[in-house]
Amino acid sequence: MPLQKLRRFGHKLARRRTLEPDMAETRLSRCLSTLDLVALGVGSTLGAGVYVLAGEVAKDKAGPSIVICFLVAALSSVLAGLCYAEFGARVPRSGSAYLYSYVTVGELWAFTTGWNLILSYVIGTASVARAWSLAFDNLIGNRISQTLQGSISLHFPHVLAEYPDFFALGLVLLLTGLLALGASESAFVTKVFTVVNLLVLGFVIISGFIKGDLHNWKLTEEDYEFTMSGLNDTRSLGPLGSGGFVPFGIEGILRGAATCFYAFVGFDCIATTGEEAKNPERSIPLGIVISLSVCFLAYFGVSSALTLMMPYYQLQPDSPLPEAFLHVGWAPARYVVAIGSLCALSTSLLGSMFPMPRVIYAMAEDGLLFRFLARIHSSTHTPIVATVVSGIIAALMAFLFELADLVDLMSIGTLLAYSLVSICVLILRYQPGQETRIEEDEMELQEEMTHEIQKLTLEALFCPHHSTPTPLSGQVVYVCSSLLAMLLSVLCLVLAQFSVPLFSGDPVWIAAVVLLLLLVIGITGVIWRQPQSSTPLHFKVPALPLLPLMSIFVNIYLMMQMTAGTWARFGVWMAIGFAIYFGYGIQHSLEQIKSDEPPLKSRTRTVDFDLSGT
């Protein structure tokens, strides 16, 4: 009996979402075009970081080779973007990585993904709102902060902010009202701000190429000494490195690329529009690929212009573009940059707020969160309760809390979602045609699978007899993908946390890494030899299983670089989430309700999933 109870409990945690044949029907309004999705993706991804990040990375990490950093970071982000694009073509529903995990790897992983996406979006919204407030405050001479610090000061370091930010509070509540009005209205505002932002960036890029000097990509020690001799205060001067185009070597490019990777985070908001896009199977893949391409061109152009206008060691990380224009004698251009920065912050804020209620709505509709959060407004067809609740929480966080220590938590949630989506693509591509059956059919299928698994041989692993996926080959890929995820996690942990003994030549650590690599290569070979599904889709990730595995490796490696304090906060957040899941979600799950329903004779026919597209 205890063993049976434990088995049933494990089955609940691993149960997967079954999608109905009418999955394209939705209570939300299908009103978003491909252009709307591109604007949403560009606006969310191309935030204020483009005005600041290039200066920070170029000054002391990469120099002029920052353009290569953005190229490497873009390629790494595209790996995750392609996986999202395939799932957008497969599953045109709200929920993004949460839903993709639910239909592939089970309920517990799906809840974990969704719960962390909510955290990422809430922290992202609050931090961008604070940044908008600070940017506006700087334009008016810091009058807001000086007034509030003098009258209302909060004394709780590392938890509460120095002063309550009424401006950020009002801004988030205002945009919450805009999102409640409807998806098309918020998409229109996003398009306007995105266009202004791109026009400003175009001005920056063209100006940089006009006023820039190619010699700034060939700087020498003589140039550095000449600059030092002309400065009264050399404390703001960055290091020269070895000079030239790659002053800090390959290591500098890799360090810079790791920082630049986060500049491309945000495109995943497009995947939450599955129930509001007019043609999601086509629009979501196109929107993701086009938005990432536009963002790369913008980052590449701005970083090129910046390092051409001014020597990289003279850049000011806090305000690189205004200082660069001052350096070339175009000081009034800083006002244009300020307008672009505020527009970028506005689109980034909307990009964080738009997907947040959609993930909450999807989880609540599935019963994993409280069902009242899935209520839809009858007129605007928006998830009104989820929008208002998430907006109020984000507004209060922006109003009261110190967010600097929480930003890394946002990164963990995003990277975890990227990793799971890549694993899900890897698993699903090798599965046979998915079907829904009544319980008797499922039992027969399980018996057939069990019988076939007993016939598994070494020859079947590397030389399958079928040209199309079978239950056996699908199970092999499922197990191998799980093993690869564990092996890559261990490998990334070693590379990130024990790099000093490894690169100093310690034979034990070298042997461990070599063994892990051999296991990864061997298991990848097994997956590669299995037959893939030939079902046509609007978009498919190329070069399986290599590209999803590269995406998983990059994402897990970046997660392993997080501090112990960040992981401790992550543990607290997950403890709260699991309390909700095991106290409410596991019993009220839609899949649990379906399993409790008595089988009907009318359900004896088999219907195809729409997972594979049309």
C-alpha positions, 0 to 999 in steps of 0.5 A, a space after each residue: 500500500 505505501 508503495 502504491 501511494 508513493 507511485 500514485 503521488 509520483 504519477 501526479 508530479 509527472 503527469 503531462 498536460 493533454 491538449 484538446 482538439 479545439 486548443 486553438 479556441 480561446 477566451 482571449 481576443 486574437 488581435 495581434 499581428 506579426 508586426 505587433 509581436 515584433 514590436 513587443 519582442 524588440 521593445 522588451 529586449 532592446 531596453 535601456 541597456 543599449 544606452 548603458 551596457 555597451 560602455 560598461 563592457 567596452 571600458 574594462 572587459 572587451 574594448 572595441 571587440 565588444 562587437 564580437 561580444 554581442 555577436 557571440 551573445 546573440 548566437 547564444 540567445 538565438 539557440 534559445 530563441 529557435 527552441 521557443 520558435 518551434 514550440 510557438 509553432 507547435 502549441 499556440 496557447 498562453 503560458 510560454 515555457 510553463 505550458 511547453 514544460 507541462 506538455 513535455 516533462 510534467 506538472 512539477 517542472 511546469 509549476 517550477 518554470 511558471 513560478 519562476 517566470 512570475 518572479 522574473 517578470 515581477 522583479 523585471 517590472 519593478 526594477 525597470 520602473 525604478 530605472 525609469 523613475 531615476 532617469 526622469 529624476 536625473 533629467 530634472 536635476 534629482 529633485 524627486 529623490 532629494 525631496 523624498 530622502 529629506 522627508 520620507 526615508 526608509 532605514 532597512 539596508 538591503 531590503 527596503 529602498 532609501 525612499 519610497 518611489 511614488 513615481 515608480 508606483 504610479 507608473 506601474 499602476 498606470 500601465 496596469 490600467 493600459 494592459 487591462 484595456 486590451 492587448 491591441 491598445 497596449 501593443 499600439 503604445 509599444 509600437 510607438 515607443 519602439 519606433 521612437 527608440 529605433 529612430 534614436 538608435 539609428 541617429 546614434 549609429 549614423 552619427 558615430 560612423 560620421 564622427 568616429 575615427 577608425 584609429 580608436 580601434 587601433 589604440 597603442 600605449 602612446 595614445 594611452 600615455 598622451 590621454 593621461 598627460 592631458 587629464 587632471 584626474 585619471 581615476 576615471 580612466 579605464 585600463 589599456 590592456 594590450 591595445 588594438 581591437 582586442 585589448 583584453 584577449 579572448 578571455 575579455 571577449 568571453 567575459 563580455 559575451 556573458 554580460 551581453 547575453 542578458 541584453 537579449 533576454 526578453 524575447 520570450 514574452 512573444 511566446 505568451 501571446 499564443 492565444 492573442 496572436 491572429 496566426 500564432 503558428 506563423 507569427 510567433 516563430 517569425 516574431 522571435 527570429 525578427 526581433 532578435 535580429 533587429 536587436 543584434 543589429 542595434 547592439 552591434 551598431 551602437 557598440 561600433 559607433 560608441 567605440 569609434 567616437 571615443 577611446 574605450 578606456 575613456 568611456 563612462 559606464 553610467 552615461 557612455 553615449 552623452 559623454 561620447 557625443 560631448 567628446 566629438 563636440 555634439 553635446 546637444 545630442 544628449 537630449 536625443 539620447 535621453 528621449 530614446 532612453 526613456 522610450 526604451 525603458 517604457 517599452 521594456 516596462 511594457 514588455 515585462 508587464 505584458 507576459 506576467 498576467 498571461 503566465 498567471 492566467 495559464 497556471 490558474 486556468 490549469 488549476 495550479 494557481 487559484 482559479 479566480 486569477 483566470 477570470 477574463 473581462 467580458 468586454 476587453 477579453 484580457 485576464 483582468 484579475 491576473 493583470 490587476 493583481 500582478 500589477 499591484 504586486 509589482 508596483 508595491 515592490 517598485 515602491 518600497 524594496 531595494 531590488 539590486 540584490 534581487 535582479 540575479 533571481 530574475 536571471 535564474 528564472 529566465 535561464 531555467 525557462 530557456 533550459 527547459 524549453 530546449 530540453 522539451 524541443 529535444 524530447 518532443 521532436 523524437 516522439 511518435 504522434 501524440 494521441 489522447 485516449 481513454 484510460 483503457 487505451 492508455 493502459 494498452 499503450 503502456 503494456 505495449 511500451 513495456 513489452 517493447 522496452 524489454 526488447 531494447 538492445 545495444 543495436 537498437 540504441 545506435 541502429 534503430 530498425 524504424 525510420 519513424 519514431 516509436 514508443 521505444 525510441 521516444 522513451 530512449 530519447 526521454 531518458 537520454 535527455 534527462 541524463 544529459 541535463 544532469 551531466 551538463 549541470 555537473 559539468 557546468 558546476 565544475 567549470 564555473 566553480 572549480 575553474 582554478 584547479 582545473 586550469 592549473 592542471 589538476 589531473 583529478 579535475 581534468 579527468 572528471 571533465 574528460 569523463 563527463 564530456 565523453 558521457 555527454 558525447 556518447 549519450 548525444 550520439 544515441 539521441 542523434 541515431 533515433 528517428 525524428 518526427 517528420 510531421 510538418 511545422 511552420 518552423 523547426 529547430 535545425 541541427 538537432 540534437 546539437 543546437 538545443 544541447 548548446 543552448 542548455 549548456 550556455 544557460 546552465 553555465 550562466 546559472 552556475 555562476 550565480 552567488 550562494 546568496 542568490 541561490 538561497 533567495 531562490 530556495 526561499 521563493 521555491 519553498 513558497 511556491 511548493 507550499 502553494 502547489 502541494 497545498 492547493 495546485 496538486 489537488 485542483 489541477 485540471 489533469 487531476 479533475 480529468 482523472 477523477 471523471 468516470 470514463 464515457 463511452 463517447 470518449 472511446 474514439 481517438 483524437 489527434 493532438 495538435 502538438 505537431 502543428 497543421 
